[in-house]
Amino acid sequence: MNIKKKLKIIIPAVILALGIILIITGLAKGALNDYKKTLDLSPFEAKLPVGNTYNLDIDISLANINVICSNDVSDFSIVADDVTKDFIQYTTTNNTLKLRYETQKWYQTIFLPGYRNNIGTINIYVPAALNLKDVEIKSGYGEMNISYLTAERIFIECNGEDNHIKNLTCQYAEINNNGGNVNGMNINAANADLNLISDTAVFSNFTTQSLVLNNDGDLKLSGMITGSSTFKSDGGDVNVTLYGNKSDYGFTAIEGDVSVNGKEAAPDDNAQYVFEIIGDIEFNIK
């Protein structure tokens, strides 16, 4: 086949392919615009007086979420972008700020190609001077950021994307990660439960008197644990760095390989803090 005959075949094929690409691009743009119109995405703002509110109950299923305690606000403030107002429900009853952002139809959770990363963001500003008791925060799809939160009890559930938790102070903290990565920093809880499933978790400057850990993923944790604790790891690389005296810690390996500063852990039931271990965990004490 000579060059002219080849070109007669190649050129129409290229033109046809370009035409198909342009048609698909046009349809995608039109579908995206229709999708946006259907969801009626827009900014949203609301302020709620604190009154006698001392509990938070937040459940955001389909947006990025930022919960921030600030000295710059005296009321609760909700500031959101690219959200559907009809999905937002909030009340302040029974001493609790309850906030929900949930889809109402199954097809409203479907993301068009290229639009998944453009989900909305909801910012919740909490007065720093407020004495909070119970705080429950749950995220679905999207990133979560929680910072400068003080309460008696804090319950956090992460279900997707990247999750950043920093500067928490409480009597009890429970963090459940069912998806995505978790990065925690400066968490101070008298008692804590960490239930970590999937992906990677990193906690630095974690301080508690008692920790119950259930882990299935890669974990790096550093801080001070000044009490008896239980560690269970079903998989992943787990590295725990403790700051204190090595003689204060005793490790009981019920199952798995446990090392302390590079050596096999020896049981010591007379230690001040006794850790029960199930799984393979590496401890470093500095």
QUINORBEL-V501436 format. One record per residue. N is the residue number from 0. RES is the residue in three letters. SS is DSSP state (@ for helix, = for strand, . for the rest). PSI is psi in whole degrees, 0 to 359 (NA if undefined). Layout:
BEGIN
<<N:RES:SS:PSI> <N:RES:SS:PSI>>
END
This chain:
BEGIN
<<0:MET:.:126> <1:ASN:.:174> <2:ILE:@:320> <3:LYS:@:318> <4:LYS:@:321> <5:LYS:@:317> <6:LEU:@:325> <7:LYS:@:332> <8:ILE:@:317> <9:ILE:@:314> <10:ILE:@:311> <11:PRO:@:325> <12:ALA:@:318> <13:VAL:@:316> <14:ILE:@:318> <15:LEU:@:317> <16:ALA:@:317> <17:LEU:@:321> <18:GLY:@:318> <19:ILE:@:318> <20:ILE:@:316> <21:LEU:@:321> <22:ILE:@:315> <23:ILE:@:318> <24:THR:@:317> <25:GLY:@:318> <26:LEU:@:320> <27:ALA:@:317> <28:LYS:@:319> <29:GLY:@:319> <30:ALA:@:321> <31:LEU:@:317> <32:ASN:@:319> <33:ASP:@:321> <34:TYR:@:314> <35:LYS:@:318> <36:LYS:@:321> <37:THR:@:317> <38:LEU:@:345> <39:ASP:.:55> <40:LEU:=:134> <41:SER:=:168> <42:PRO:=:161> <43:PHE:=:138> <44:GLU:=:144> <45:ALA:=:145> <46:LYS:=:137> <47:LEU:=:128> <48:PRO:.:145> <49:VAL:.:313> <50:GLY:.:232> <51:ASN:.:22> <52:THR:.:130> <53:TYR:.:10> <54:ASN:=:149> <55:LEU:=:135> <56:ASP:=:99> <57:ILE:=:129> <58:ASP:=:107> <59:ILE:=:112> <60:SER:=:338> <61:LEU:=:51> <62:ALA:.:159> <63:ASN:=:148> <64:ILE:=:132> <65:ASN:=:121> <66:VAL:=:118> <67:ILE:=:127> <68:CYS:=:130> <69:SER:=:145> <70:ASN:.:354> <71:ASP:.:357> <72:VAL:.:146> <73:SER:.:349> <74:ASP:.:165> <75:PHE:=:139> <76:SER:=:130> <77:ILE:=:119> <78:VAL:=:121> <79:ALA:=:154> <80:ASP:=:144> <81:ASP:=:51> <82:VAL:=:163> <83:THR:=:115> <84:LYS:@:326> <85:ASP:@:340> <86:PHE:@:345> <87:ILE:=:126> <88:GLN:=:131> <89:TYR:=:143> <90:THR:=:159> <91:THR:=:89> <92:THR:=:156> <93:ASN:.:42> <94:ASN:.:22> <95:THR:=:130> <96:LEU:=:115> <97:LYS:=:123> <98:LEU:=:130> <99:ARG:=:141> <100:TYR:=:99> <101:GLU:.:143> <102:THR:.:156> <103:GLN:.:342> <104:LYS:.:150> <105:TRP:@:322> <106:TYR:@:348> <107:GLN:@:354> <108:THR:@:0> <109:ILE:.:133> <110:PHE:.:134> <111:LEU:.:151> <112:PRO:.:133> <113:GLY:.:350> <114:TYR:.:351> <115:ARG:@:324> <116:ASN:@:0> <117:ASN:@:26> <118:ILE:.:159> <119:GLY:.:174> <120:THR:=:133> <121:ILE:=:122> <122:ASN:=:128> <123:ILE:=:116> <124:TYR:=:130> <125:VAL:=:132> <126:PRO:=:128> <127:ALA:.:333> <128:ALA:.:354> <129:LEU:.:133> <130:ASN:.:97> <131:LEU:=:146> <132:LYS:=:282> <133:ASP:=:128> <134:VAL:=:123> <135:GLU:=:124> <136:ILE:=:126> <137:LYS:=:132> <138:SER:=:151> <139:GLY:=:244> <140:TYR:=:142> <141:GLY:.:170> <142:GLU:.:154> <143:MET:=:134> <144:ASN:=:123> <145:ILE:=:130> <146:SER:=:147> <147:TYR:=:56> <148:LEU:=:128> <149:THR:=:129> <150:ALA:=:173> <151:GLU:=:313> <152:ARG:=:136> <153:ILE:=:126> <154:PHE:=:123> <155:ILE:=:132> <156:GLU:=:122> <157:CYS:=:136> <158:ASN:.:8> <159:GLY:.:164> <160:GLU:.:207> <161:ASP:=:140> <162:ASN:=:126> <163:HIS:=:122> <164:ILE:=:118> <165:LYS:=:151> <166:ASN:=:59> <167:LEU:=:140> <168:THR:=:125> <169:CYS:=:169> <170:GLN:=:325> <171:TYR:=:134> <172:ALA:=:135> <173:GLU:=:121> <174:ILE:=:119> <175:ASN:=:120> <176:ASN:=:112> <177:ASN:.:4> <178:GLY:.:148> <179:GLY:.:179> <180:ASN:=:151> <181:VAL:=:131> <182:ASN:=:111> <183:GLY:=:142> <184:MET:=:139> <185:ASN:=:57> <186:ILE:=:123> <187:ASN:=:108> <188:ALA:=:132> <189:ALA:=:319> <190:ASN:=:144> <191:ALA:=:146> <192:ASP:=:128> <193:LEU:=:119> <194:ASN:=:102> <195:LEU:=:116> <196:ILE:=:126> <197:SER:=:152> <198:ASP:=:211> <199:THR:=:139> <200:ALA:=:136> <201:VAL:=:124> <202:PHE:=:125> <203:SER:=:147> <204:ASN:=:51> <205:PHE:=:121> <206:THR:=:126> <207:THR:=:160> <208:GLN:=:340> <209:SER:=:130> <210:LEU:=:132> <211:VAL:=:116> <212:LEU:=:128> <213:ASN:=:115> <214:ASN:=:141> <215:ASP:=:77> <216:GLY:=:181> <217:ASP:=:134> <218:LEU:=:133> <219:LYS:=:124> <220:LEU:=:132> <221:SER:=:144> <222:GLY:=:207> <223:MET:=:127> <224:ILE:=:108> <225:THR:.:54> <226:GLY:.:166> <227:SER:.:143> <228:SER:=:167> <229:THR:=:129> <230:PHE:=:130> <231:LYS:=:126> <232:SER:=:122> <233:ASP:.:357> <234:GLY:.:165> <235:GLY:.:169> <236:ASP:.:125> <237:VAL:=:120> <238:ASN:=:123> <239:VAL:=:124> <240:THR:=:122> <241:LEU:=:141> <242:TYR:.:117> <243:GLY:.:195> <244:ASN:.:130> <245:LYS:@:326> <246:SER:@:345> <247:ASP:@:343> <248:TYR:=:135> <249:GLY:=:144> <250:PHE:=:123> <251:THR:=:108> <252:ALA:=:99> <253:ILE:=:323> <254:GLU:=:140> <255:GLY:.:179> <256:ASP:.:123> <257:VAL:=:126> <258:SER:=:148> <259:VAL:=:118> <260:ASN:.:41> <261:GLY:.:359> <262:LYS:=:154> <263:GLU:=:132> <264:ALA:.:135> <265:ALA:.:135> <266:PRO:.:142> <267:ASP:.:90> <268:ASP:.:349> <269:ASN:.:0> <270:ALA:.:160> <271:GLN:.:321> <272:TYR:=:119> <273:VAL:=:127> <274:PHE:=:128> <275:GLU:=:130> <276:ILE:=:132> <277:ILE:=:116> <278:GLY:.:179> <279:ASP:.:114> <280:ILE:=:137> <281:GLU:=:123> <282:PHE:=:142> <283:ASN:=:128> <284:ILE:=:125> <285:LYS:.:NA>>
END
